[in-house]
Amino acid sequence: MSESAEEPGKAPAAAEPPATSGVDLARVALRAAKEQARARGAEAQQRRQARRGGGLRSGARRDGRDPLPLGAAVNRLIAERGWETPAAVGGVMGRWPQLVGPEVAQHCEPQRYDEEERTLLVRCDSTAWATQLRLLAPRLVARLNEDLGQGTVRMIKVRGPEAPRKGYGPLRAPGSRGPGDTYG
């Protein structure tokens, strides 16, 4: 019988883990030492604050009260409030011509984004362009999701032009119901 063959009834021998080199052990030890030092520094900071009365003091190190550049402050606010998706969709509305092309953008305009249904409402200036955009909608949804993150836009609702409202003339009195209200 060969050496590699196993005897029936015996469990197979466990494979030995690969030997770690001295460099790997040094990296692990350095990482652990840094984490311990960081923890000791945080504890010392808390003790100093407790001795001073607990309040934050100004000093040379950064803390949460330092001024931020406007872009960083806005990004922090967006992240804290959970506005990432509406902000991203708003950015898409501003970049609409780059996403769909100048010809389509000239005739079709995004109106609003419904976050619950994850739909984008687009209004077109003619029924022909509305039909064209309906045909392009699957590719446009894929492009938007590629830009914003998967699942951000599920569907594009395309609307044609709105019919003009019936106006009754420039001398129309608000609130009047017609000729029946003058005869009595």
ABEGO torsion letter per residue (X at the ends): XBAABBBBGBBBBBBBBBBBBAAAAAAAAAAAAAAAAAAAAAAAAAAAAAAAGGBBBBBABBBAABBBBAAAAAAAAAAAAGAAAAAAAAAAAAAAAAAAEAAAAAABBBABBBAAAGBBBBBBABAAAAAAAAAAAAAAAAAAAAAAEBGABABBBBBBBBBBBBBAEAABBBGBAEAAAABX
